[in-house]
Amino acid sequence: MFLFNAAVMGFAESGWMNLVLEQFDAIVTNVANSYRLQEECDVLSLVLSKHPGEADDACYGYWYW
C-alpha cells in the first residue's frame, strides 16, 4: 500500500523512497513503544542522510505544507 501511494505521488522511482519502504516495517512494528519508535525514526534519518544525490525540492513542497 505504501509503494502504491508513493507511485500515485510520483515517488515510486525515487531511491530514497525505497529506503523509507525498507524501514517502514520496523517503524510500524514499534509504534506502541515511543522510545523504540524514536530510535527507528533516527535510524531512518541517518540512512536518508547517507543517500547520494540532492533532495528534490518538489518533495519538500509536498511534505511541508
PDB file as gemmi writes it, atoms N, CA and C in Angstrom:
CRYST1    1.000    1.000    1.000  90.00  90.00  90.00 P 1                      
ATOM      1  N   MET A   1       0.823  -1.188   0.000  1.00  0.00           N  
ATOM      2  CA  MET A   1       0.000   0.000   0.000  1.00  0.00           C  
ATOM      3  C   MET A   1       0.872   1.259   0.000  1.00  0.00           C  
ATOM      4  N   PHE A   2       1.943   1.213   0.792  1.00  0.00           N  
ATOM      5  CA  PHE A   2       2.842   2.364   0.856  1.00  0.00           C  
ATOM      6  C   PHE A   2       3.452   2.651  -0.509  1.00  0.00           C  
ATOM      7  N   LEU A   3       3.900   1.614  -1.187  1.00  0.00           N  
ATOM      8  CA  LEU A   3       4.508   1.786  -2.505  1.00  0.00           C  
ATOM      9  C   LEU A   3       3.482   2.269  -3.522  1.00  0.00           C  
ATOM     10  N   PHE A   4       2.249   1.807  -3.415  1.00  0.00           N  
ATOM     11  CA  PHE A   4       1.192   2.276  -4.312  1.00  0.00           C  
ATOM     12  C   PHE A   4       0.972   3.775  -4.131  1.00  0.00           C  
ATOM     13  N   ASN A   5       0.886   4.219  -2.884  1.00  0.00           N  
ATOM     14  CA  ASN A   5       0.699   5.647  -2.622  1.00  0.00           C  
ATOM     15  C   ASN A   5       1.890   6.456  -3.121  1.00  0.00           C  
ATOM     16  N   ALA A   6       3.082   5.910  -2.974  1.00  0.00           N  
ATOM     17  CA  ALA A   6       4.274   6.587  -3.480  1.00  0.00           C  
ATOM     18  C   ALA A   6       4.207   6.722  -4.997  1.00  0.00           C  
ATOM     19  N   ALA A   7       3.728   5.687  -5.667  1.00  0.00           N  
ATOM     20  CA  ALA A   7       3.601   5.733  -7.124  1.00  0.00           C  
ATOM     21  C   ALA A   7       2.591   6.784  -7.550  1.00  0.00           C  
ATOM     22  N   VAL A   8       1.506   6.894  -6.815  1.00  0.00           N  
ATOM     23  CA  VAL A   8       0.489   7.896  -7.137  1.00  0.00           C  
ATOM     24  C   VAL A   8       1.066   9.303  -6.998  1.00  0.00           C  
ATOM     25  N   MET A   9       1.919   9.496  -5.991  1.00  0.00           N  
ATOM     26  CA  MET A   9       2.530  10.805  -5.765  1.00  0.00           C  
ATOM     27  C   MET A   9       3.731  11.052  -6.673  1.00  0.00           C  
ATOM     28  N   GLY A  10       4.140  10.040  -7.437  1.00  0.00           N  
ATOM     29  CA  GLY A  10       5.257  10.193  -8.355  1.00  0.00           C  
ATOM     30  C   GLY A  10       6.615   9.895  -7.744  1.00  0.00           C  
ATOM     31  N   PHE A  11       6.658   9.242  -6.590  1.00  0.00           N  
ATOM     32  CA  PHE A  11       7.918   8.961  -5.915  1.00  0.00           C  
ATOM     33  C   PHE A  11       8.350   7.505  -6.018  1.00  0.00           C  
ATOM     34  N   ALA A  12       7.675   6.698  -6.774  1.00  0.00           N  
ATOM     35  CA  ALA A  12       7.970   5.258  -6.818  1.00  0.00           C  
ATOM     36  C   ALA A  12       9.377   4.966  -7.325  1.00  0.00           C  
ATOM     37  N   GLU A  13       9.884   5.779  -8.213  1.00  0.00           N  
ATOM     38  CA  GLU A  13      11.208   5.547  -8.782  1.00  0.00           C  
ATOM     39  C   GLU A  13      12.314   6.226  -7.990  1.00  0.00           C  
ATOM     40  N   SER A  14      11.966   6.942  -6.937  1.00  0.00           N  
ATOM     41  CA  SER A  14      12.972   7.622  -6.123  1.00  0.00           C  
ATOM     42  C   SER A  14      13.728   6.612  -5.275  1.00  0.00           C  
ATOM     43  N   GLY A  15      15.036   6.743  -5.257  1.00  0.00           N  
ATOM     44  CA  GLY A  15      15.852   5.839  -4.457  1.00  0.00           C  
ATOM     45  C   GLY A  15      15.578   5.980  -2.976  1.00  0.00           C  
ATOM     46  N   TRP A  16      15.334   7.204  -2.530  1.00  0.00           N  
ATOM     47  CA  TRP A  16      15.082   7.421  -1.104  1.00  0.00           C  
ATOM     48  C   TRP A  16      13.752   6.820  -0.675  1.00  0.00           C  
ATOM     49  N   MET A  17      12.796   6.728  -1.580  1.00  0.00           N  
ATOM     50  CA  MET A  17      11.507   6.138  -1.222  1.00  0.00           C  
ATOM     51  C   MET A  17      11.672   4.651  -0.917  1.00  0.00           C  
ATOM     52  N   ASN A  18      12.553   3.993  -1.625  1.00  0.00           N  
ATOM     53  CA  ASN A  18      12.822   2.579  -1.334  1.00  0.00           C  
ATOM     54  C   ASN A  18      13.485   2.412   0.027  1.00  0.00           C  
ATOM     55  N   LEU A  19      14.314   3.371   0.423  1.00  0.00           N  
ATOM     56  CA  LEU A  19      14.923   3.321   1.754  1.00  0.00           C  
ATOM     57  C   LEU A  19      13.864   3.464   2.844  1.00  0.00           C  
ATOM     58  N   VAL A  20      12.910   4.355   2.619  1.00  0.00           N  
ATOM     59  CA  VAL A  20      11.808   4.515   3.575  1.00  0.00           C  
ATOM     60  C   VAL A  20      11.011   3.223   3.652  1.00  0.00           C  
ATOM     61  N   LEU A  21      10.761   2.627   2.509  1.00  0.00           N  
ATOM     62  CA  LEU A  21       9.992   1.383   2.463  1.00  0.00           C  
ATOM     63  C   LEU A  21      10.699   0.260   3.224  1.00  0.00           C  
ATOM     64  N   GLU A  22      12.021   0.203   3.132  1.00  0.00           N  
ATOM     65  CA  GLU A  22      12.778  -0.819   3.854  1.00  0.00           C  
ATOM     66  C   GLU A  22      12.658  -0.645   5.368  1.00  0.00           C  
ATOM     67  N   GLN A  23      12.570   0.591   5.849  1.00  0.00           N  
ATOM     68  CA  GLN A  23      12.496   0.870   7.285  1.00  0.00           C  
ATOM     69  C   GLN A  23      11.061   0.895   7.802  1.00  0.00           C  
ATOM     70  N   PHE A  24      10.105   0.907   6.899  1.00  0.00           N  
ATOM     71  CA  PHE A  24       8.702   1.094   7.268  1.00  0.00           C  
ATOM     72  C   PHE A  24       8.192   0.008   8.215  1.00  0.00           C  
ATOM     73  N   ASP A  25       8.572  -1.236   7.988  1.00  0.00           N  
ATOM     74  CA  ASP A  25       8.112  -2.332   8.838  1.00  0.00           C  
ATOM     75  C   ASP A  25       8.579  -2.147  10.276  1.00  0.00           C  
ATOM     76  N   ALA A  26       9.831  -1.760  10.456  1.00  0.00           N  
ATOM     77  CA  ALA A  26      10.358  -1.548  11.808  1.00  0.00           C  
ATOM     78  C   ALA A  26       9.638  -0.393  12.500  1.00  0.00           C  
ATOM     79  N   ILE A  27       9.302   0.631  11.751  1.00  0.00           N  
ATOM     80  CA  ILE A  27       8.595   1.781  12.335  1.00  0.00           C  
ATOM     81  C   ILE A  27       7.195   1.366  12.769  1.00  0.00           C  
ATOM     82  N   VAL A  28       6.475   0.690  11.898  1.00  0.00           N  
ATOM     83  CA  VAL A  28       5.102   0.284  12.208  1.00  0.00           C  
ATOM     84  C   VAL A  28       5.073  -0.735  13.342  1.00  0.00           C  
ATOM     85  N   THR A  29       6.012  -1.655  13.343  1.00  0.00           N  
ATOM     86  CA  THR A  29       6.062  -2.684  14.384  1.00  0.00           C  
ATOM     87  C   THR A  29       6.265  -2.081  15.766  1.00  0.00           C  
ATOM     88  N   ASN A  30       6.979  -0.978  15.847  1.00  0.00           N  
ATOM     89  CA  ASN A  30       7.327  -0.383  17.134  1.00  0.00           C  
ATOM     90  C   ASN A  30       6.532   0.874  17.461  1.00  0.00           C  
ATOM     91  N   VAL A  31       5.398   1.055  16.844  1.00  0.00           N  
ATOM     92  CA  VAL A  31       4.627   2.277  17.059  1.00  0.00           C  
ATOM     93  C   VAL A  31       4.082   2.375  18.488  1.00  0.00           C  
ATOM     94  N   ALA A  32       3.902   1.264  19.172  1.00  0.00           N  
ATOM     95  CA  ALA A  32       3.369   1.287  20.538  1.00  0.00           C  
ATOM     96  C   ALA A  32       4.426   1.677  21.569  1.00  0.00           C  
ATOM     97  N   ASN A  33       5.691   1.552  21.217  1.00  0.00           N  
ATOM     98  CA  ASN A  33       6.782   1.885  22.131  1.00  0.00           C  
ATOM     99  C   ASN A  33       7.439   3.174  21.635  1.00  0.00           C  
ATOM    100  N   SER A  34       7.137   4.285  22.282  1.00  0.00           N  
ATOM    101  CA  SER A  34       7.577   5.583  21.770  1.00  0.00           C  
ATOM    102  C   SER A  34       9.099   5.718  21.706  1.00  0.00           C  
ATOM    103  N   TYR A  35       9.809   5.135  22.657  1.00  0.00           N  
ATOM    104  CA  TYR A  35      11.270   5.230  22.629  1.00  0.00           C  
ATOM    105  C   TYR A  35      11.852   4.439  21.458  1.00  0.00           C  
ATOM    106  N   ARG A  36      11.327   3.267  21.242  1.00  0.00           N  
ATOM    107  CA  ARG A  36      11.805   2.438  20.119  1.00  0.00           C  
ATOM    108  C   ARG A  36      11.396   3.064  18.787  1.00  0.00           C  
ATOM    109  N   LEU A  37      10.215   3.650  18.736  1.00  0.00           N  
ATOM    110  CA  LEU A  37       9.772   4.339  17.527  1.00  0.00           C  
ATOM    111  C   LEU A  37      10.717   5.490  17.202  1.00  0.00           C  
ATOM    112  N   GLN A  38      11.103   6.241  18.226  1.00  0.00           N  
ATOM    113  CA  GLN A  38      12.055   7.335  18.009  1.00  0.00           C  
ATOM    114  C   GLN A  38      13.386   6.802  17.492  1.00  0.00           C  
ATOM    115  N   GLU A  39      13.832   5.678  18.029  1.00  0.00           N  
ATOM    116  CA  GLU A  39      15.064   5.047  17.550  1.00  0.00           C  
ATOM    117  C   GLU A  39      14.965   4.681  16.074  1.00  0.00           C  
ATOM    118  N   GLU A  40      13.850   4.081  15.701  1.00  0.00           N  
ATOM    119  CA  GLU A  40      13.675   3.677  14.299  1.00  0.00           C  
ATOM    120  C   GLU A  40      13.620   4.897  13.381  1.00  0.00           C  
ATOM    121  N   CYS A  41      12.991   5.955  13.834  1.00  0.00           N  
ATOM    122  CA  CYS A  41      12.952   7.187  13.035  1.00  0.00           C  
ATOM    123  C   CYS A  41      14.344   7.802  12.919  1.00  0.00           C  
ATOM    124  N   ASP A  42      15.122   7.715  14.000  1.00  0.00           N  
ATOM    125  CA  ASP A  42      16.503   8.196  13.952  1.00  0.00           C  
ATOM    126  C   ASP A  42      17.329   7.383  12.962  1.00  0.00           C  
ATOM    127  N   VAL A  43      17.130   6.071  12.966  1.00  0.00           N  
ATOM    128  CA  VAL A  43      17.834   5.208  12.010  1.00  0.00           C  
ATOM    129  C   VAL A  43      17.464   5.604  10.585  1.00  0.00           C  
ATOM    130  N   LEU A  44      16.191   5.820  10.345  1.00  0.00           N  
ATOM    131  CA  LEU A  44      15.751   6.234   9.007  1.00  0.00           C  
ATOM    132  C   LEU A  44      16.388   7.566   8.619  1.00  0.00           C  
ATOM    133  N   SER A  45      16.456   8.497   9.550  1.00  0.00           N  
ATOM    134  CA  SER A  45      17.090   9.787   9.269  1.00  0.00           C  
ATOM    135  C   SER A  45      18.552   9.614   8.882  1.00  0.00           C  
ATOM    136  N   LEU A  46      19.255   8.749   9.605  1.00  0.00           N  
ATOM    137  CA  LEU A  46      20.660   8.501   9.282  1.00  0.00           C  
ATOM    138  C   LEU A  46      20.820   7.837   7.920  1.00  0.00           C  
ATOM    139  N   VAL A  47      19.961   6.870   7.636  1.00  0.00           N  
ATOM    140  CA  VAL A  47      20.022   6.182   6.339  1.00  0.00           C  
ATOM    141  C   VAL A  47      19.748   7.169   5.210  1.00  0.00           C  
ATOM    142  N   LEU A  48      18.761   8.025   5.382  1.00  0.00           N  
ATOM    143  CA  LEU A  48      18.435   9.004   4.345  1.00  0.00           C  
ATOM    144  C   LEU A  48      19.538  10.046   4.187  1.00  0.00           C  
ATOM    145  N   SER A  49      20.198  10.395   5.280  1.00  0.00           N  
ATOM    146  CA  SER A  49      21.274  11.385   5.184  1.00  0.00           C  
ATOM    147  C   SER A  49      22.467  10.847   4.395  1.00  0.00           C  
ATOM    148  N   LYS A  50      22.619   9.528   4.353  1.00  0.00           N  
ATOM    149  CA  LYS A  50      23.716   8.907   3.607  1.00  0.00           C  
ATOM    150  C   LYS A  50      23.360   8.645   2.148  1.00  0.00           C  
ATOM    151  N   HIS A  51      22.115   8.881   1.773  1.00  0.00           N  
ATOM    152  CA  HIS A  51      21.672   8.635   0.399  1.00  0.00           C  
ATOM    153  C   HIS A  51      22.365   9.630  -0.536  1.00  0.00           C  
ATOM    154  N   PRO A  52      22.976   9.118  -1.612  1.00  0.00           N  
ATOM    155  CA  PRO A  52      23.648  10.025  -2.550  1.00  0.00           C  
ATOM    156  C   PRO A  52      22.638  10.863  -3.330  1.00  0.00           C  
ATOM    157  N   GLY A  53      23.082  12.017  -3.731  1.00  0.00           N  
ATOM    158  CA  GLY A  53      22.229  12.892  -4.522  1.00  0.00           C  
ATOM    159  C   GLY A  53      21.563  13.946  -3.671  1.00  0.00           C  
ATOM    160  N   GLU A  54      20.979  14.905  -4.348  1.00  0.00           N  
ATOM    161  CA  GLU A  54      20.329  16.009  -3.658  1.00  0.00           C  
ATOM    162  C   GLU A  54      18.857  15.714  -3.464  1.00  0.00           C  
ATOM    163  N   ALA A  55      18.297  16.352  -2.466  1.00  0.00           N  
ATOM    164  CA  ALA A  55      16.864  16.207  -2.201  1.00  0.00           C  
ATOM    165  C   ALA A  55      16.069  16.943  -3.269  1.00  0.00           C  
ATOM    166  N   ASP A  56      14.943  16.420  -3.589  1.00  0.00           N  
ATOM    167  CA  ASP A  56      14.060  17.013  -4.580  1.00  0.00           C  
ATOM    168  C   ASP A  56      13.227  18.107  -3.917  1.00  0.00           C  
ATOM    169  N   ASP A  57      13.316  19.339  -4.423  1.00  0.00           N  
ATOM    170  CA  ASP A  57      12.564  20.447  -3.831  1.00  0.00           C  
ATOM    171  C   ASP A  57      11.065  20.232  -3.915  1.00  0.00           C  
ATOM    172  N   ALA A  58      10.608  19.536  -4.938  1.00  0.00           N  
ATOM    173  CA  ALA A  58       9.170  19.269  -5.061  1.00  0.00           C  
ATOM    174  C   ALA A  58       8.692  18.401  -3.911  1.00  0.00           C  
ATOM    175  N   CYS A  59       9.534  17.515  -3.462  1.00  0.00           N  
ATOM    176  CA  CYS A  59       9.180  16.657  -2.332  1.00  0.00           C  
ATOM    177  C   CYS A  59       9.003  17.492  -1.077  1.00  0.00           C  
ATOM    178  N   TYR A  60       9.911  18.433  -0.839  1.00  0.00           N  
ATOM    179  CA  TYR A  60       9.791  19.268   0.355  1.00  0.00           C  
ATOM    180  C   TYR A  60       8.526  20.110   0.307  1.00  0.00           C  
ATOM    181  N   GLY A  61       8.173  20.567  -0.871  1.00  0.00           N  
ATOM    182  CA  GLY A  61       6.940  21.330  -1.003  1.00  0.00           C  
ATOM    183  C   GLY A  61       5.718  20.495  -0.673  1.00  0.00           C  
ATOM    184  N   TYR A  62       5.792  19.204  -0.969  1.00  0.00           N  
ATOM    185  CA  TYR A  62       4.659  18.331  -0.689  1.00  0.00           C  
ATOM    186  C   TYR A  62       4.548  18.026   0.793  1.00  0.00           C  
ATOM    187  N   TRP A  63       5.668  17.713   1.438  1.00  0.00           N  
ATOM    188  CA  TRP A  63       5.632  17.268   2.825  1.00  0.00           C  
ATOM    189  C   TRP A  63       5.435  18.410   3.811  1.00  0.00           C  
ATOM    190  N   TYR A  64       5.870  19.623   3.481  1.00  0.00           N  
ATOM    191  CA  TYR A  64       5.797  20.741   4.429  1.00  0.00           C  
ATOM    192  C   TYR A  64       4.793  21.785   3.968  1.00  0.00           C  
ATOM    193  N   TRP A  65       3.532  21.439   3.990  1.00  0.00           N  
ATOM    194  CA  TRP A  65       2.506  22.397   3.576  1.00  0.00           C  
ATOM    195  C   TRP A  65       1.694  22.870   4.690  1.00  0.00           C  
TER     196      TRP A  65                                                      
END                                                                             
